[in-house]
């Protein structure tokens, strides 16, 4: 071979090697970028992995603005939103390690992700609830599911029983009274201070069925934030004792307050504790004697027991479930679409503005009775999975 030919062959070989090197660098760039992100996350000492997932995504190193980088950057939000679900599941088992500020950071990230109802997730979760608890048939005590002569165990004081005699049997509806089931759009309205100045009232009142907890105020100025429509409202018997003097001297006040709920169902846990029974029956007789429009229902203790066992498998191991989680569970079975308002167990908003515990007062619950962080992490999971929707801030007004 001539010297000139050898030189040309050498140059051609060098050019081929250079071209291969350039192609390798281009195709491997995204993989090396992901590796850099994972290494940077592992370097975040002292931060639990679940919380790192839920916090803001790691900052990318400086890179050339080429098309590969732009495509990767555009995918970051959706990838981060997908990771929220896995991170929240881990969080639910370790909530004691996280502060209120940690939760607010998580919620900020959740709010940055678009919410979409996931029909398959909804049906799967509803099927699991129906399998364990069957709210459609069992969540209230009725003549169909509790015949005369039944010795019914209390929910919490399970060693105690009450016999369903004719006088108690007469208080019960023949069957489940929700004749329009399944309802299309349902609102479960909690009592959190986050509802103040939310302007959610009109949106809530457009719902097909509205659940409320513990007879909160709905008239006057608050109605623009919380609405006035009520189809079912829970009533804790302790309220009868503390607010209405066991319906003796404050009976008229009770009837006046109840009149604001129209023909709503009033749901009481008459068979959770023995101490609840007399007060619950007193509510029934007081409303009946005054020919009030409200209809009294009683939680079935077996349903509440089964529901507590269901949520225990999810990590909620508290002494007793809150009324909010009970009613949310019922709503998922009774409704095609569920939206939660006023569920906010924090002392401030995500924007660091102080909020009262309730929208009508700042009385804090008994410590250790409800496990609100663990309950709320479960509700956040349902939101992220597209099973229900949480309203975190003000409502949009048309």
N, C-alpha and C positions, 0 to 999 in steps of 0.2 A: 504493500500500500504506500502511496506517495505521502510525504510529510504533510502536505496540505489536507489530504483526506483524513489522516489520523487526528489532526487538530479539529476538523469539523465534527468528527464522531465524538470527541471528548466534550466539545461545547454542547452538542445535542444531548448527551447524557446528563450534563449539569443542568440544562434547562428542564429536562424531564423530572429530575429530583426536586427541583425548586417548585415546579407545578404541583407535584404530589404533596409537598409540604404545605403549600397554600391551601389545597383542598382539604387536607386533614384538619388544619387549624379552623377553617370555616365551619365544617360539619360538627366539630367537637365543642364549639364555643358554648352552645346552650347547656350541654352536659357539665362543662367545667364551671359555668355560672351557677348552676343548681348546687354543685358540690361546694362552691364558695359560700353560698347562702347557708347550707346545712352546717358547715364548719363554723360560720359566724354565729349561728344559733347555739351550737354546742359550747361556744366560748362565752355565752352569757351566763356566768356563774351566779348561783343563788336564786335563779328564777325557775320555777317549776316548768316542766315541758309543756303541760296543758296551757298554762298562762302565756307562755311564749307563743304558742300557736294562735291564741286568741288576741294577742296584742298586735300592734301594727307590724306589717311585714318587714323583714330585714332590708336595710338599704343596700342597693346594688353598688358594686365598685364602679369607678369611672370606666366607661367603655365608649368605643367608637359608635357613633349614631348610624348604624347600618340597618338594613331592613330586618335582619334576624332579631336585633335588639328591640326594635319597635314592636314586632309581633309578640315577643316574649313579655314585654312590658304591658301590652294591652291585655294579656291573659292573667296578670297578677291578681286583680280584684276577684275574678271568678274563682281562681284557685284558692285564694284566701277565704272566700265565703264557703267553699266546700270544706275547708279545714276546720271551720268553726264548729261543725257538727261533732267531729271526732274530739276536738278539744273540750267541748261542753260535756261530753259523756265522761271524760276523765275528770273534769272539774267537779261533777256531781258527787264523786266519792271522796273529795279532798277539800270540801268547802271551808273547813275550819282554818285552813292556811291562808285564806284569801280575805282581804279587807274590803270594805265598802268601795274604796277607790278602785280596787282591782275589778270589782263587778261593774262599776260605771265605765271603766275602760272597755270591758267586754261588750257592754251594751252599745257603746259608741261604735265599736266595730260592726256589731250586728246591724245597727241602723244604717251603716254605709252600704249594706248589701240589699239588693232588691228582694222583696218577698213575693213568693208565688205559691199558691195553693198546690199541694202535691196530692192528687186524688188517691193514688195507690197507697201512699204513706198513711193518709187519713183512714182509708178503709181497713188497712192492716191494724192500725192502732185501735180503731173502733171495734174490730172483731176480737181483739185481745181483751178489751174491757167487757164486751158482751159475754165472752167465754167465762170470765172470772166472776162477773158481778150481775150482768143483765139488768141494767137500770130500767129498761122498758117494762119489765114485769115486776121487778123486785125492789126498786129503790124507795117506794112508799109502802106503808102497811095498808093493805086493802082487804076487803071481805073475801076476795078470790084467793089471795095467798096466805090468809090467816083466819082459818075457821074458828067458830066459837069453841071454847074449850082448849085452845092451843096454850101450852105453857111456853111463853116466849122468853128467851134469855136476853138480858141487857147487853148492850154492845160492849161497854167497858167493864162493868161489874158482872162479868159473865157467869159467875156462880149464883147470881140472883135471878129469879124468874118472876114473871107476872102472868097470871092467867087471863086470857081474853074472854071475859064474861059478856053477857048480852049488852050491858051498858057501854062497854068499850067498843064492842063490835058495831054498835049503832053509830059510833062516831066516824067509822071508816067508810071511804068511798067503795062502791061495789068493785070497781076495777081501776086500772090506771086512768087518770082523767085527761090525759093529754091527747085528745081526740084528733088533733090536726097533725100529729106526728107522722113523718118527720118534718120539722120546721125547716125552712130554707136558710134564712140568715138569723143567727142568734147572737145576742150581746150578753156577756157576763160582766156585770159592773161591780168592780171592787170599790173600796172606800178610800183609796190612797189619796194623799194630799196633792199628788201629781195632777188630779182632775181640776183643781182650782185654776181658773182662767184658761182651760183647755178648749172651750167652745165645742165640746163633743156632744152636747145635748141633742141637737137636731139629728145627728148621725145615729146616735143610740136609739132615738125614738122611731127611726125608720126601720128598725129591726123587726122581724116577724115575732120574736119572743125575747123578752128581756128578763134576765135573772139578776136579782140583787141580794145582798147579804146583810142581815141584822138590822132591818128596818131603818135605813138611813134617810135623812131628809131629801126630798126631791122637789119641794115647792119653793117659790120665791126666787131670789137671785141665783141660787145654785142650779136651777133647772137648765139654764143655758149651757152649763158645763157638764151636768150629769144626766140630763133628760128627765122626763116625768113618767114615761111609760113603764109599767111594771106588770109582768105576768106571773112571776113567782118571786117571793122574798122570804129569806130565812129569818128565824127569830130565835135567838139564844135565850133560854129561860132565865139566865142570870140578868138579862135586861129587864124582865118583868119584876124582879126583886129590887134591882138597883134604881131603875128609872121610874117605875110605876108603882112602887110600894105594894107589890103582890096583888095589884088590882083591887085595892081597898079604897083609900082616900084619893088615889089618882086614876081611878077607873075611867072617868069622863075624859081625862087627858089622853089616855090610851086609845079610846074609841075615836077621838078627834084625829089623832095621829094616824091611826089605821085607815081612816076614811080616805086619806090621800092616795091610797093604793088601789082604789076602785074595786074591781072584782078579781084581784090577784089571788093566787094561792099563797097561803102562809104556812111555811114548812118548819116544823119544830122537831128536835131530837128527843122526843118524849121518852124513848126507851134506850137512851145511852147510859144514863145514870138514874138511880132510883129517885134522887132529889129532883130530877127534871120532870117526872111524871105528873105530879100534882099541879105544878105551874103550867104545864102544857095543856092539861085538861081544863084548867081554869081559863086559859085563853080561848079554848074551844067553846066553853059554855058562855063566856062573856060575849063573844061575837055572835053566837047563836041567839041568845036572849035579846040582844039589841037589834036583831035582824040585819046585821052588817052584811055587806056584799062579799066580803072576803071568805074564802073557803079554807078550812084548816086541814093540813096534811101532816102525817108523822113519818119521819125517816124510818125505814126498816133497819133494825139493829144488825140483822144478818148481812144486809147489803153493805153497811158501813164497815163491818168486820172484814168482809171479803175485799172491799176497796182498800182498806188499810194494808191487808196482806199483799195486794197487787202493787201498791206504791212502795212497800217495804222491799220488794224485789228490785226496785229501781234505786234503792239507797235512802228512801225517806223513812227513817226509823223513829220518828218523834212519838211523843206520848199520845197525841191525837192529831189527825189531819185538820187543817183549817177549813172553815166553811167554804172559802174561795176555791180550794182544790177539790173539795167534794162536788161543788156545783159545776165546776169546769168539767169534771169527769162525767157528770150526768149530761151536760150540754153536748159533749162529743157524741154520745149515743143518741140523743134526741134530735140533733140538728145536722143539717148538711154542711153548714159552714159556721164557724165559731170565731168571734172576735172578743178579746178581753180589753177592758178599760179599767183604769184605776188600780192596777196591780203594780204596786211600787213600794217595797219594804225598806226604802232608803231615806236618809235624812236630808238628802239633797238631790238635785237633778244632775244629769250628765254634764250640764253647763255650770255646775257648782253653785246653783241657787238653792237656798234652804227651802224645804217643804215640810208641812205638818204631817203627822202620821196618818190622820184621816183628813178628808176635805172639810169636815165640820168640827173637828177638835184635834188635840194633840195628845190624847190619852194613849199611852203605850201598853201593849199586851203584857200578860204575865210572862216572865222569863222562864224558858224551859218548857212551856206548854205546847207551842208550835215551833217547828224547825223551819223558819221562813227561808233562810238561805238555800237549804236543800230543796225545798218546795219550789222556790223561784228558779233554781237552776234546771229543774225538770220542765217547768213551763217555758223557759228559754229554749230548751231542746225542742219542744213541740213547735215553737215558733220557727226555729231554724229549719226544721224538717218539713215545714209547710203544712202542718196538721191543724194549727190554729194561728191566729194573728194577734200579736200584742200591740196595743197602741202605746207608744213610748212618750209621745209629746202632744202638742196641740193638734186638733183636727183641722182639716182643710174645710173652710166654709165656702159654700157655693155662692 
